[in-house]
Amino acid sequence: MTEALAQRLLDEVLAGGSASPRLSVIGLCKNAGKTVTLNHVIQAAAHRGLPLGLVSTGRDGEEQDAITELPKPRIWAPAGAWVATARGALGAGTAEVSTVAELPMMTPFGPVVIGRVERDGEVLLIGPGSVARINSLLTRLEAHGARLSLVDGSFDRLAAAAPAVTGRVVLAAGAAYSTSMAETVAQVRHVLDIFDLPQAPHPNHTNPHHSVSIIHENGTVTAINASTALGDPEPIIEALTAHSGGYLALHGALGDRLISALLRRRPPLAGVIVQDPTRVLVERNLWRRWRRQGGTAYVRQPAQLIAITTNPYSPVGQDYPARAFHQAIKDIANRPVFDLQAGLSPEEA
C-alpha cells in the first residue's frame, strides 16, 4: 500500500511536464517526516528507472540530528543517482560514490563535489546553502544526466522552494510541530495561504536599483529610499502616505516589522508585491490579523506546493490520531495529502 502511495506521489511530482523536473521537500519543523517523504520519492523514482540528482540546502542524512541528538532516518541513494555533497561527507554513508568533479564551493566539511552512486546505500548530503549555489548544483546534476532532481530542504526553510531553485515543493507536516493538532493544522494553513498568493498585477514593473518601490495604478514606479523592507518601516509608510498608495514592491523579504507598521498606520495601499512565496517571513498570527483587516499580497513568480505528507508521530511530544490528522489537513489543503507511514491516501475518509 505504501509503495503504491509513493508512486502516486511521484506522479504528482512529475505532473508539471518538464523534461528534467525539480522538487524540494521541506518540513514544517524538525522531525516532521521530511526525510521519510524524500526516501519514498527516491525509491519510487528508482523503481521506474529515473536517473536522480540529490542535493541538500544544509546537512541531511546523518544518523543523529546535530541539534536535537535524536536518531534520524538516513537518505537512501540508488545506484546510478548523482549527488552533490561535501567531500568530507563521502565516507559517512554506506553507498559507494565515485567523484567526478570538485567545485569551488566550500562547506565546513570541505569543498562540494559531484559524485555518481555506484552501489546503493545511504548518503550524507551537505550543501552550500545559498539559493544561487543550489541552483548551480542542480544544473550540473542535470548536465550529468539527472532526470529528476530532489532538494532536501533544511527544516522550516522555504527558500528551497524558490522558483530560482525548484519552484515546486512537497511539504511534510508532522506532530513534532506542536502537542496541539489544531496548532499544527493552523501552521499548515498559514503556509498554504502564502503559497497560494495570486500573481502580481504588475509583475514586470519594478525599479532594479532599489529594494523597495511603489508601483502606481498606471504602472509607473517610484523608488523609496530604503535599503530593505526588514529595517525601519517608517520611510516606507511615509512614502506610501505621500503618494496616496499604490502597490508596494519588494525585492527582498516581507517581515513582521513592516506588517506591524501597516496595521498600525494603515497608509493607502493596493497590495504588497514580493518576488515569490518564500520571501514572506511573517509570523502566523500577525499575518492573519493583517489579512483579516484587508491586507493583500501578490507574487511575481509563483511556487507550487503540489502535495502534503502527514506524519502523526512525534519523537519529542504527543502523537496524533493518524486518520484525524490526515483528514484535518485534507480539509484545508486543496491538493493531495498522503500519509506514507500509516498508508492513508488522498481519498481516505
N, C-alpha and C positions, 0 to 999 in steps of 0.2 A: 504493500500500500504506500509506504513512504517513498519507495523508488518511483512509483508512478506519479506521486505528487511532485517529486523533484523534476521529473520530465515535464510536467505541466508548467512548473515554474520556469524551467528553461525555455519552453515555448513562449512564455510572456517576455522573457529576456530577448529572444530572437525576433520578436514580432515587429521591431522597428524597420526592418527591411534593409539595414546596412550590410554591406558585404563583409565588413570587419567590425561588428558591434562591440561597444564598450559598456561595462556596467560597474557601478560602485555598490558595495554592500556596506551599509553603516548601521550602527547600533544606537538605540535610544539612550543607552547607558552602557557601562561595563556589564558583562555577563548577561546581555540581553539575548544572546543566541546568534550573534553576527557570524562567528567562525563556523558554527554548525550550518547556518544557511549557506555560507560560501562553499563549504565542503560538499553539500548536497548539489549545488550548481556545478561544481567541478566534476563530481562523479557522474552526473547526468550528461555533461558535455563529453567526458571521456567515453562513456557508453556509446555515444554517437560518432566517436572518432573525430571530434572537433579539436584542432590544434589550439591550445590555450596559451595565453600570456597572463602571468601573475605578478602583481606588484602591490606594495603596501604604502600607505601615506606615512606610516610610522614604524612601529615594531609589532609584528604579529606572527604567531606560530610557535612561540616559546611554550615550554611545559608549564611554567608558573607565571602568573601575572606579575609584572615588575612592580606594580603599585600595591595591589591587594594581597599578593603572595598566594592567591588561590590557584588550584590547578586549572589549566586551560586546555581545550581541545586543540590538537595540532592541525596545521594546514597540510592537507594531502595533495601531492602533485603527481599526475600520471606521467609515464614515460612519453617523451615527445613534447611535453609542455616547455614553454620558455619562461624563465623567471628573471626578474631584476631584483637584486638584493645586495647587501654589503658583503664584501669579500670575507670579512670575519664571521659571517653567518653561515658560510657554506658547509662547515663541518658540524653544524648544530642539529642537523636533521638526519633522517635515515635514507633520504633519497640520494641517488648518485647524480651529481650535477657536474657537467663539463663547462668550463668557462670559455666563452667565445669572444668576449670584449670586456675591457676595463675602461670606465668612463671617468672624466674629470669632475665627478660629483662626490663629495666627501660626506661621510656619516661618522658618528662616534665609533663605529665598528669597521672603519676603513672605507676605501672607495667603492662606489657602486659598480657591480659587474652584471653583464648579461650572461645567463647560463642556460644550457639545454639539459632537461632531465633525461638521463639515460636509463635510470631504473626507478620505478615507482617508489614513493616513500614520502615522509614528512619533510617539510622545509620551514626554515625560519626566514621570514620576509622582513627586511629592514629597508625603508625607503628614504629618499632625500627630503621629504616634507613638502616643499613648495609646489603649488599648482603647476607652474611652468615646467618644473623638472619632472613631475609625474607625467604630464602630457608628452614631454620629450621621450620618456622611457616607453610609454605606450606606443609611440610612433616607431621606436626602434624594435620593440617586440613584434609589431605588425610587419615590419620590414623583414624580420627573420622568419615569418610565416604564421604568426598567431592569427587565428580567425575569430576568436572570441577573447577579449581582454577583460580581466576581472581585477578590480581595485579593492583591496581590503582597507576600508576607511577607518582611521582611528576613532575611538568611541566619541559620539556626540560631535563629530567634526563634519559638518555638512559640506565643507569645501571640496570633499572628494567627489561630490555630485555636480560640481560646477560644469557648465557647458564646455569650458576650456579643458576639462579633464574627460568626463564621460557624458554628462548631461542626462544620464539615466541611472536610477538608483532603486535598490530594494532596501526597505527599512526593516530591521529586526527589532521588535518591541517585546520587552520581557518584564517579568515580575520583579527583577532586581531593581527596577527603577524606583519602586515605592512599595511599602507594605499595603497601600491602598490601591485597589484595582481602579477605582474611579479616578485617582490622581494620574495613573499611568495612561488611562484612556484619554484624559484631558490633554496630556502632553502630546500624545499621538495626533489628536485633533489639531493642536497648535502647529505641529509640523506639516500636517496636511493643508492647513489654511495657507501657510507660507508657500508651499509648492504649487498650490492651485491659484496663485495670484495671476490675474489676466495680463496679457501683453500690453505694453505701453502704447498709448495713442500716438506718441511721437517718438518711436524707438530710435530714430536716427538723428534726432535733433539734440545736440549737446555741444558743449564748449570743451575741446580737447585739452585746453591749457588750464582748466580749473576743475577742482574736485567737486564743487557744488555750484549749481546754476539754477536759474528759474527759466522754465520753458513756458512762454506765454501762449495763450489760446491760438494766436495766429502763427505759431511756430517759431517766432524769433526767440533768441536766447540772451539772457542777461547773466553775466558771471557774478558770483557772490564771493567776497573776499574772506574765504575760509579755507584753510588747507585740508580740512577733514570735517566730516559731519559728526565725528566722535568727540570733538572738543567742545569748547564753549558754544552753546547753541544760540546765544543772543544775537550775533551778527546775522545769522540765518533768519531768525524770527523778525528782526528789524527790516531786513531786505524784503521778506515776503509781505510785510505790512506796508512798506513804502511803495511796492509795485502792485498792490492790490491782488496779490496771489498769483496763480498760475500753477504749473507743475514743478515741484522741487525735484531736481535731477541730481543723483549722487553717483559718483564714480566708485566710491568706497562703500563702507558698511553703514547700515542704519542701526543705531543703537538706542539704549534706554534714555540717555540724556536728551536727545533731540525729541523723541516721542513724548517724554515728560514735559518738555517745553511747549510742544504743540498742544498738549492737553491743557496746560496752564494758561497759555496766552491766546490760543485759538486764532492765529492770523488767517487771512483769506488763503485758501489752499484747495486746488483742484485734485491734488493727489501727490504722492511721493513715488518717484521712479528710481528703481535700483537696477543694477546690471543683471542680476539673476537671483533666484530664491536664496542661495547660500550667503548673500550679503545681508540678510535680515537677521540681526543678532539682538532681538528684543525679548525681554523676559515675558513669559506667557501671560501673566495677569495684567501687566501693563499694556501689552499688545491687544488683549481682549477689551480692555477699557477704551483704548483709542479706536478700535474697530467699532465698538458699540456706539460710540459718540460720533460716528460718521467718517472716521479716518479711512482713506482708501490708498492702496498701494498697487504698483504695477511693476512688471519686469521687462527689461529689454530683450532678454534671452530666457525663455522658459527652460526648466529642467523637469524631467518626467520622474515622478515617483510611481513606478509601474506596479509594485506589489508590496505587501507587508507580510512578514512572518511573525507569528506569535509564539512566545515561549513562556508557559505558565509556571516554570520552575525557577526558584531563586536560591543561589548558594549563600546569600547574605541576609535573607529575611524570610518572608512568608510566601508560600506558593499560592497560586490562584487556581480555582476550578478551571480546568482546561477548556471545556466547552463554553462556559460562561464568558471567559476572557476572549476566546476566539469570536464569539457572537458579538460581544460588545465592540470589538474593533471592526468587525464586518458592518455593524450598524452605522458607522461613521465614515467608512473608508472610501466607498465608491470606486474600488479597484479590488483585484483578487487578494484574498487573505488566506495564507496557508499556515497550518501548524505541522511542521515537518517532524516533530518529535512524538506528538500524540496521534498523528496521522489524520488530521482534520482538513478537509478540502474547502475550497471557496463556497461550495454549495451546502456544506454540512450545516444541519439545523441543530 
